[in-house]
């Protein structure tokens, strides 16, 4: 959304005054949905890094030898 632009979002409430749904322009929904997808992809990358770091810490604590980066890259190409 362009800064200063108003988004036309309508919020609907039920008979109890609870928010039940919204209506928004399709372009705005698409933009938000794309942002969510990008954030989910980032989360997946960061989670993978976190899991990898945990594996490294566990290996170091247990004296386990890890695969080298060169071996990993070569294995990934096959």
Backbone as CSV, one residue per row, in Angstrom:
resi,resn,N_x,N_y,N_z,CA_x,CA_y,CA_z,C_x,C_y,C_z
1,UNK,0.851,-1.179,0.000,0.000,0.000,0.000,0.890,1.232,0.000
2,UNK,0.528,2.217,-0.766,1.269,3.462,-0.827,1.014,4.234,0.458
3,UNK,2.100,4.761,1.031,1.962,5.498,2.284,0.996,6.656,2.091
4,UNK,0.120,6.835,3.044,-0.848,7.910,2.977,-2.160,7.499,2.323
5,UNK,-2.159,6.346,1.643,-3.381,5.857,1.012,-4.247,5.144,2.042
6,UNK,-5.517,5.350,1.966,-6.446,4.668,2.852,-6.855,3.339,2.221
7,UNK,-6.834,2.255,3.009,-7.323,0.972,2.538,-8.802,0.880,2.880
8,UNK,-9.586,0.454,1.914,-11.024,0.335,2.127,-11.340,-1.040,2.703
9,UNK,-11.208,-1.172,3.992,-11.510,-2.427,4.668,-12.783,-2.249,5.467
10,UNK,-13.705,-3.178,5.264,-14.951,-3.161,6.027,-14.920,-4.341,6.991
11,UNK,-15.209,-4.071,8.237,-15.235,-5.117,9.261,-16.688,-5.386,9.615
12,UNK,-17.059,-6.650,9.558,-18.420,-7.053,9.896,-18.443,-7.654,11.292
13,UNK,-19.477,-7.340,12.022,-19.643,-7.880,13.370,-20.949,-8.659,13.433
14,UNK,-20.952,-9.659,14.298,-22.169,-10.460,14.448,-23.123,-9.785,15.438
15,UNK,-24.219,-10.484,15.731,-25.245,-9.926,16.619,-24.737,-9.689,18.048
16,UNK,-23.604,-10.328,18.419,-23.015,-10.140,19.743,-21.942,-9.055,19.758
17,UNK,-21.740,-8.415,18.617,-20.727,-7.380,18.524,-19.325,-7.909,18.308
18,UNK,-19.197,-9.214,18.028,-17.893,-9.832,17.781,-17.536,-9.706,16.305
19,UNK,-16.285,-9.371,16.028,-15.842,-9.288,14.641,-15.948,-10.673,14.007
20,UNK,-16.580,-10.746,12.838,-16.807,-12.045,12.210,-16.134,-12.185,10.849
21,UNK,-15.952,-11.088,10.119,-15.311,-11.160,8.804,-14.929,-9.758,8.352
22,UNK,-14.137,-9.742,7.276,-13.769,-8.460,6.687,-13.966,-8.522,5.187
23,UNK,-14.088,-7.360,4.593,-14.148,-7.212,3.149,-13.073,-6.197,2.791
24,UNK,-12.195,-6.594,1.873,-11.117,-5.697,1.478,-10.892,-5.803,-0.016
25,UNK,-10.259,-4.794,-0.612,-9.969,-4.865,-2.043,-9.071,-6.063,-2.360
26,UNK,-9.328,-6.688,-3.491,-8.582,-7.876,-3.888,-7.088,-7.600,-3.997
27,UNK,-6.716,-6.450,-4.550,-5.294,-6.115,-4.690,-4.598,-6.058,-3.332
28,UNK,-5.284,-5.505,-2.345,-4.713,-5.433,-0.987,-4.570,-6.836,-0.398
29,UNK,-5.592,-7.674,-0.604,-5.526,-9.047,-0.100,-4.365,-9.794,-0.757
30,UNK,-4.200,-9.615,-2.070,-3.107,-10.267,-2.793,-1.760,-9.816,-2.247
31,UNK,-1.605,-8.516,-2.011,-0.359,-7.989,-1.470,-0.067,-8.589,-0.099
32,UNK,-1.062,-8.628,0.760,-0.869,-9.203,2.095,-0.569,-10.698,2.020
33,UNK,-1.266,-11.401,1.137,-1.043,-12.834,0.987,0.376,-13.122,0.491
34,UNK,0.868,-12.316,-0.450,2.246,-12.475,-0.935,3.256,-12.206,0.172
35,UNK,2.964,-11.218,1.006,3.854,-10.918,2.136,3.897,-12.093,3.112
36,UNK,2.755,-12.694,3.369,2.695,-13.867,4.254,3.529,-15.003,3.675
37,UNK,3.419,-15.228,2.377,4.191,-16.294,1.732,5.696,-16.039,1.851
38,UNK,6.112,-14.783,1.663,7.537,-14.455,1.806,8.003,-14.667,3.242
39,UNK,7.174,-14.275,4.208,7.530,-14.466,5.613,7.592,-15.947,5.975
40,UNK,6.688,-16.747,5.424,6.724,-18.193,5.666,8.007,-18.799,5.105
41,UNK,8.425,-18.334,3.925,9.674,-18.830,3.330,10.871,-18.451,4.197
42,UNK,10.889,-17.226,4.714,11.969,-16.803,5.618,11.989,-17.659,6.868
43,UNK,10.803,-17.911,7.420,10.719,-18.727,8.624,11.269,-20.124,8.374
44,UNK,10.980,-20.676,7.207,11.483,-22.008,6.859,13.012,-22.005,6.794
45,UNK,13.589,-20.967,6.190,15.048,-20.864,6.111,15.648,-20.731,7.508
46,UNK,15.097,-19.815,8.308,15.636,-19.610,9.653,15.474,-20.850,10.525
47,UNK,14.375,-21.564,10.368,14.172,-22.803,11.123,15.201,-23.849,10.723
48,UNK,15.500,-23.916,9.421,16.523,-24.846,8.953,17.890,-24.504,9.516
49,UNK,18.203,-23.219,9.562,19.475,-22.791,10.138,19.530,-23.150,11.622
50,UNK,18.449,-22.872,12.339,18.384,-23.205,13.771,18.579,-24.708,13.988
51,UNK,17.888,-25.512,13.179,18.011,-26.967,13.322,19.430,-27.429,13.008
52,UNK,20.029,-26.829,11.983,21.406,-27.173,11.634,22.378,-26.814,12.742
53,UNK,22.183,-25.656,13.340,23.055,-25.238,14.446,22.901,-26.169,15.644
54,UNK,21.689,-26.617,15.900,21.464,-27.582,16.989,22.198,-28.884,16.708
55,UNK,22.158,-29.311,15.444,22.857,-30.540,15.055,24.363,-30.386,15.249
56,UNK,24.896,-29.224,14.910,26.327,-28.974,15.086,26.691,-29.001,16.567
57,UNK,25.879,-28.341,17.392,26.150,-28.341,18.847,26.104,-29.749,19.424
58,UNK,25.099,-30.522,19.012,24.981,-31.905,19.503,26.171,-32.747,19.051
59,UNK,26.599,-32.566,17.813,27.737,-33.327,17.290,29.006,-32.952,18.045
60,UNK,29.188,-31.668,18.294,30.383,-31.215,19.013,30.392,-31.768,20.432
61,UNK,29.238,-31.783,21.067,29.150,-32.288,22.437,29.410,-33.795,22.492
62,UNK,29.015,-34.504,21.430,29.179,-35.951,21.401,30.442,-36.416,20.704
63,UNK,31.237,-35.479,20.217,32.466,-35.846,19.526,32.234,-36.446,18.151
64,UNK,31.055,-36.239,17.604,30.705,-36.792,16.292,31.290,-35.912,15.190
65,UNK,31.838,-36.538,14.140,32.375,-35.795,13.008,31.242,-35.500,12.027
66,UNK,31.199,-34.240,11.566,30.158,-33.826,10.635,30.680,-33.852,9.199
67,UNK,29.767,-33.916,8.260,30.088,-33.884,6.844,30.645,-32.499,6.492
68,UNK,31.662,-32.466,5.643,32.226,-31.177,5.228,31.280,-30.500,4.238
69,UNK,31.434,-29.189,4.093,30.615,-28.450,3.149,30.867,-28.934,1.726
70,UNK,32.106,-29.203,1.381,32.440,-29.707,0.036,31.729,-31.021,-0.240
71,UNK,31.772,-31.925,0.738,31.072,-33.213,0.562,29.578,-33.014,0.413
72,UNK,29.034,-32.106,1.197,27.603,-31.827,1.131,27.223,-31.309,-0.252
73,UNK,28.000,-30.346,-0.757,27.711,-29.754,-2.072,27.841,-30.828,-3.157
74,UNK,28.894,-31.633,-3.093,29.071,-32.698,-4.090,27.944,-33.705,-4.028
75,UNK,27.510,-34.041,-2.840,26.401,-34.994,-2.670,25.106,-34.405,-3.231
76,UNK,24.907,-33.094,-3.055,23.692,-32.439,-3.527,23.622,-32.391,-5.046
77,UNK,24.775,-32.428,-5.705,24.809,-32.346,-7.173,24.455,-33.684,-7.808
78,UNK,24.585,-34.760,-7.079,24.320,-36.106,-7.643,22.870,-36.468,-7.563
